Amino acid sequence: MRKAYLFVLPLLFLFTSCAVPVRGSDQRRPHPKVSATSVVISFLEALKERDFESAYDKVHVFSSDREGYVSRFELLYENYDIRIVDYRVLATQLFKDTAIVVAEVEVDYRELGEDKRQRARYTNRYDLSIPDKKWKIVKDECIENCSYGPESGDGEG
């Protein structure tokens, strides 16, 4: 009987150690209330509605203040008469405290000096980070169908 306890006791410890939640690196991982995907959707919706103030709240821009960011987008949208027709998130990849969200965006625009409107569909990659307990877009980059008019080479949220 004593030999059975010697066999069962280590197994019991083994199973109970697996049941206890492991503390460590996951506990230090930030857990924002709003997902990275939701931030990108809110950002694109704000651009669609031409609400550049709200769009600014979704980005972490080092080289521009709110007023400069808003005026730059107002000028860009006015010059090219940009309208976001539709968008959809294609993929999200989460890491410890960064994320990548890929979205397809369909845009209606007019080249400078042209009367005819054009439509383009491009794929954009948004890199996000958690600077202040919230996901923020820190970089965006066109990754497919990038060589059309107004936003080619823009590269900043």
Secondary structure, DSSP 8 states (H G I E B T S, - for coil): -HHHHHHHHHHHHHHHHHHS---SHHHHS---SS-HHHHHHHHHHHHHTT-HHHHHHTB--SS--HHHHHHHHHHHHHHHT-EEEEEEEEEEEE-SSEEEEEEEEEEEEE-TT--SEEEEEEEEEEEEE-TTSS-EEEEEEEEES--STTTTT----
